[in-house]
Amino acid sequence: MVAANQIDTLTQTAPARCPATGRPAIASPQVKRHHRELPLRVGTRASPLALAQTRSFLAMLTRFCPVLRGMDVFQEHAIRTTGDAVQDRRLAEIGGKGLFAKEIHEALADGRIDFAVHSLKDLETALPPGIVLACTLKREDARDVLILGEACGAPDASQPFAALPGGALIGTSSVRRQAQLLHARPDLRITLLRGNVQGRLDKLRDGQCDASMLALAGLRRLGIELEHAVVLDPEAMVPSAAQGIVGVTVREDDVELRELLSAIEDPEARAVATAERAMLAVLDGSCRTPIGGYARLLPATPGQAPSLLLTGLVAREDGSFLIKRSLHGAPEDAERLGAELGASLRADSPADIFLP
């Protein structure tokens, strides 16, 4: 007999197949029994995008585990992080992008929450002791969007930066976007623009800048469509490592929850995220270091196995230096490929770029 505040689920996991290799991601069908105290407490940032991502994930988990349907099994814990609280300075000045997860990590380690949902690009490559990445969800479009204000010309995907007038003021908090913009258009000016998605769009409409850039994934998850904007090809604007991927962290010793979450892992997202984050770990850049990383799986062709193509970028904030390289190999070698490309980029970049 299961108490009202407990759940005892019997979950059968079929042998999922990786879309890149066609091979089973799980060796064989398994039946696993999960016995949990309710409610399951999920931690998330308090921004509208973070909450939308969390609720989408919980809906997916409910579909996967039918016994959860119609039950009040989840309890959201919206946690205000230091990265969200300080809006008038760049992340590098207050401790780096890990500040979007610090308080969430603490709540997880202390047992105040059971798992946490993150934009994977906001997670450090080395998580705190005792916390692990349990699963990665299917990637949304990883590309950036250039959002044009009233002073800009008509958007043109073939020449995305041509719509920006000379000396245009671009609002962004991302040194990665800033460096690539200035490398392509040294005449542009940059101003700090932080805050949630809607807040940044409001500042653009208020004339605080002539144009801005946001991740397409966030706009889609919030259901926002923009007419005066152009989606940037990853070759024109290399995305941030793991952009568009949602990751779920748990305590390392919570084997039961890790097993449940691993069954909804997206193998393609895990492969590309592994490559991008391995590259980032070797580069060991701070938030002052413009770094881009974008991996994608190439389908099999006659006589050739599927492969993973990883593009990496390192630059100076002012755009005066930029190096971009690609490497491809087998998806199962994602971590090695990332580390190899990261080492190559670091070796041929000025040493001062990586100074803290």
HELIX and SHEET records of a PDB file:
HELIX    1   1 PRO A   48  PHE A   64  1                                  17    
HELIX    2   2 PRO A   66  LEU A   68  5                                   3    
HELIX    3   3 THR A   82  ALA A   85  1                                   4    
HELIX    4   4 LEU A   91  ILE A   94  1                                   4    
HELIX    5   5 LYS A   97  PHE A  100  5                                   4    
HELIX    6   6 LYS A  102  ALA A  109  1                                   8    
HELIX    7   7 LEU A  120  ASP A  122  5                                   3    
HELIX    8   8 VAL A  175  ALA A  184  1                                  10    
HELIX    9   9 VAL A  197  ARG A  205  1                                   9    
HELIX   10  10 LEU A  216  ARG A  221  1                                   6    
HELIX   11  11 VAL A  255  SER A  262  1                                   8    
HELIX   12  12 PRO A  267  LEU A  283  1                                  17    
HELIX   13  13 PRO A  331  ASP A  333  5                                   3    
HELIX   14  14 ALA A  334  ALA A  347  1                                  14    
HELIX   15  15 ALA A  351  PHE A  354  5                                   4    
SHEET    1   A 2 GLN A   6  THR A  13  0                                        
SHEET    2   A 2 GLN A  30  GLU A  37 -1                                        
SHEET    1   B 5 PHE A  74  ILE A  79  0                                        
SHEET    2   B 5 LEU A  40  ARG A  45  1                                        
SHEET    3   B 5 PHE A 115  SER A 119  1                                        
SHEET    4   B 5 VAL A 246  ARG A 251 -1                                        
SHEET    5   B 5 ILE A 131  THR A 136 -1                                        
SHEET    1   C 5 ARG A 189  THR A 191  0                                        
SHEET    2   C 5 LEU A 169  GLY A 171  1                                        
SHEET    3   C 5 ALA A 211  ALA A 215  1                                        
SHEET    4   C 5 ASP A 144  LEU A 148 -1                                        
SHEET    5   C 5 ALA A 229  VAL A 231 -1                                        
SHEET    1   D 3 ILE A 291  LEU A 298  0                                        
SHEET    2   D 3 SER A 307  ALA A 315 -1                                        
SHEET    3   D 3 LEU A 322  GLY A 329 -1                                        
END                                                                             
